[in-house]
């Protein structure tokens, strides 16, 4: 896991052997990677539109007595509670997106990665992939690779654990 901040000239690397500085560079985050990810092999045109209409025609919707609503569209289950919380699942719950406007949280879970972000009580962001973790909150930034940890505290100082 590599990390840095605008206040540090070094990039830090945390791997199973410990934390060290490195000359590794970060990708240009101004590049729109979503084009390669979503559009290069995308299915589009009249055939795609007809497939969408067919999927919607086969969609299932139900409203429950407690106000919850459930939709099933093309293998995706969407449930919205009366409070506005939404849970989207696919692959029998192996891929889950949860949003909660009442608590100000969102999370995404797949077999490969778990991510969460929230506003209450403190703003935070968390990503875990295997034994690699990153968490950021008002108290600083922490990265972990296996048992090795490092990060920045609330003043932006490097912290090695």
Secondary structure in CASP SS format (residue, H / E / C, confidence):
PFRMAT SS
TARGET T0000
AUTHOR 0000-0000-0000
METHOD secondary structure of the structure
MODEL  1
X C 1.00
X E 1.00
X E 1.00
X C 1.00
X C 1.00
X C 1.00
X C 1.00
X C 1.00
X C 1.00
X C 1.00
X E 1.00
X E 1.00
X E 1.00
X E 1.00
X E 1.00
X C 1.00
X C 1.00
X E 1.00
X E 1.00
X E 1.00
X E 1.00
X E 1.00
X C 1.00
X C 1.00
X C 1.00
X C 1.00
X C 1.00
X C 1.00
X C 1.00
X C 1.00
X C 1.00
X C 1.00
X C 1.00
X H 1.00
X H 1.00
X H 1.00
X H 1.00
X H 1.00
X H 1.00
X C 1.00
X C 1.00
X C 1.00
X C 1.00
X C 1.00
X C 1.00
X H 1.00
X H 1.00
X H 1.00
X H 1.00
X H 1.00
X H 1.00
X H 1.00
X H 1.00
X H 1.00
X H 1.00
X H 1.00
X H 1.00
X C 1.00
X C 1.00
X E 1.00
X E 1.00
X E 1.00
X E 1.00
X C 1.00
X C 1.00
X C 1.00
X C 1.00
X C 1.00
X E 1.00
X E 1.00
X E 1.00
X E 1.00
X E 1.00
X C 1.00
X C 1.00
X E 1.00
X E 1.00
X E 1.00
X E 1.00
X E 1.00
X C 1.00
X C 1.00
X C 1.00
X C 1.00
X C 1.00
X E 1.00
X E 1.00
X E 1.00
X E 1.00
X E 1.00
X C 1.00
X C 1.00
X C 1.00
X C 1.00
X E 1.00
X E 1.00
X E 1.00
X E 1.00
X E 1.00
X E 1.00
X C 1.00
X C 1.00
X C 1.00
X C 1.00
X E 1.00
X E 1.00
X E 1.00
X E 1.00
X E 1.00
X C 1.00
X C 1.00
X C 1.00
X C 1.00
X E 1.00
X E 1.00
X E 1.00
X E 1.00
X E 1.00
X C 1.00
X C 1.00
X C 1.00
X C 1.00
X C 1.00
X E 1.00
X E 1.00
X E 1.00
X E 1.00
X E 1.00
X E 1.00
X C 1.00
X C 1.00
X E 1.00
X E 1.00
X E 1.00
X E 1.00
X E 1.00
X E 1.00
X C 1.00
X C 1.00
X E 1.00
X E 1.00
X E 1.00
X E 1.00
X E 1.00
X E 1.00
X C 1.00
X C 1.00
X E 1.00
X E 1.00
X E 1.00
X E 1.00
X E 1.00
X E 1.00
X C 1.00
X C 1.00
X C 1.00
X C 1.00
X E 1.00
X E 1.00
X E 1.00
X C 1.00
END
